[in-house]
Protein backbone atom coordinates (compact mmCIF):
# COMPACT_ATOMS: atom_id res chain seq x y z
CA UNK A 1 0.00 0.00 0.00
CA UNK A 2 1.55 3.25 -1.12
CA UNK A 3 1.81 6.40 0.95
CA UNK A 4 -1.29 8.51 0.40
CA UNK A 5 -3.58 5.57 -0.29
CA UNK A 6 -6.82 5.18 1.62
CA UNK A 7 -7.11 2.03 3.70
CA UNK A 8 -10.23 0.25 4.91
CA UNK A 9 -10.11 -2.60 7.44
CA UNK A 10 -13.10 -4.90 7.80
CA UNK A 11 -13.31 -7.21 10.79
CA UNK A 12 -15.76 -10.03 11.37
CA UNK A 13 -15.97 -12.50 14.24
CA UNK A 14 -16.01 -15.91 12.57
CA UNK A 15 -16.40 -18.11 15.64
CA UNK A 16 -16.57 -17.85 19.40
CA UNK A 17 -15.01 -20.62 21.47
CA UNK A 18 -15.05 -20.79 25.28
CA UNK A 19 -13.07 -17.67 26.19
CA UNK A 20 -11.62 -16.78 22.80
CA UNK A 21 -12.88 -15.71 19.42
CA UNK A 22 -11.47 -15.83 15.92
CA UNK A 23 -11.69 -12.61 13.92
CA UNK A 24 -11.20 -12.38 10.14
CA UNK A 25 -9.69 -9.07 9.09
CA UNK A 26 -9.42 -7.96 5.48
CA UNK A 27 -7.59 -4.88 4.25
CA UNK A 28 -8.71 -2.98 1.16
CA UNK A 29 -6.65 -0.11 -0.19
CA UNK A 30 -7.44 2.58 -2.71
CA UNK A 31 -4.99 4.59 -4.77
CA UNK A 32 -6.88 7.88 -4.65
CA UNK A 33 -5.11 9.43 -7.66
CA UNK A 34 -5.65 6.43 -9.94
CA UNK A 35 -9.04 5.62 -8.40
CA UNK A 36 -8.00 2.00 -8.10
CA UNK A 37 -9.22 -0.22 -5.22
CA UNK A 38 -7.57 -3.53 -4.38
CA UNK A 39 -7.54 -6.16 -1.66
CA UNK A 40 -4.22 -5.93 0.11
CA UNK A 41 -4.20 -8.40 3.00
CA UNK A 42 -6.36 -10.86 4.87
CA UNK A 43 -5.70 -12.58 8.18
CA UNK A 44 -7.30 -14.46 11.04
CA UNK A 45 -6.64 -13.23 14.57
CA UNK A 46 -7.49 -14.87 17.88
CA UNK A 47 -8.53 -12.72 20.82
CA UNK A 48 -9.19 -13.81 24.39
CA UNK A 49 -11.93 -12.06 26.37
CA UNK A 50 -10.77 -10.79 29.76
CA UNK A 51 -12.81 -9.81 32.80
CA UNK A 52 -12.14 -6.84 35.10
CA UNK A 53 -9.35 -8.81 36.79
CA UNK A 54 -7.67 -9.64 33.44
CA UNK A 55 -8.70 -13.29 33.68
CA UNK A 56 -10.19 -15.12 30.67
CA UNK A 57 -13.98 -14.93 30.66
CA UNK A 58 -16.66 -16.75 28.68
CA UNK A 59 -17.77 -15.23 25.37
CA UNK A 60 -21.29 -15.52 23.95
CA UNK A 61 -22.00 -18.10 21.26
CA UNK A 62 -21.91 -16.97 17.64
CA UNK A 63 -24.63 -18.11 15.25
CA UNK A 64 -23.60 -17.84 11.58
CA UNK A 65 -26.39 -16.82 9.21
CA UNK A 66 -25.14 -16.56 5.63
CA UNK A 67 -23.46 -19.33 3.63
CA UNK A 68 -20.14 -17.44 3.78
CA UNK A 69 -20.45 -17.07 7.58
CA UNK A 70 -21.22 -20.79 7.91
CA UNK A 71 -18.11 -21.76 5.92
CA UNK A 72 -15.89 -19.41 7.97
CA UNK A 73 -17.47 -20.74 11.18
CA UNK A 74 -16.95 -24.40 10.31
CA UNK A 75 -13.36 -23.90 9.16
CA UNK A 76 -12.51 -21.85 12.26
CA UNK A 77 -12.42 -25.06 14.32
CA UNK A 78 -9.82 -26.54 11.95
CA UNK A 79 -7.71 -23.36 12.04
CA UNK A 80 -7.92 -23.39 15.85
CA UNK A 81 -6.75 -26.98 16.03
CA UNK A 82 -3.80 -26.23 13.75
CA UNK A 83 -2.83 -23.25 15.95
CA UNK A 84 -3.04 -25.43 19.08
CA UNK A 85 -0.93 -28.17 17.51
CA UNK A 86 1.69 -25.61 16.45
CA UNK A 87 1.70 -24.16 19.99
CA UNK A 88 2.24 -27.63 21.44
CA UNK A 89 -1.09 -27.58 23.32
CA UNK A 90 -2.71 -30.26 21.12
CA UNK A 91 -1.46 -33.43 19.53
CA UNK A 92 -2.64 -34.46 16.07
CA UNK A 93 -4.74 -37.15 17.78
CA UNK A 94 -6.60 -34.44 19.75
CA UNK A 95 -7.53 -32.59 16.54
CA UNK A 96 -10.54 -34.68 15.55
CA UNK A 97 -11.46 -32.52 12.54
CA UNK A 98 -7.91 -32.97 11.22
CA UNK A 99 -7.43 -36.70 11.92
CA UNK A 100 -7.73 -37.55 8.23
CA UNK A 101 -4.78 -35.25 7.45
CA UNK A 102 -2.58 -36.84 10.11
CA UNK A 103 -3.70 -40.41 9.37
CA UNK A 104 -5.13 -40.88 12.87
CA UNK A 105 -7.94 -43.39 13.34
CA UNK A 106 -10.36 -42.97 16.24
Secondary structure, DSSP 8 states (H G I E B T S, - for coil): --TT-EEEEEEEEEEE-SSEEEEEEEEEEEETTTTEEEEEEEEEEEEE-B-TTS-B---------SHHHHHHHHHHHHHHHHHHHHTTSS-TTT-GGGHHHHT---
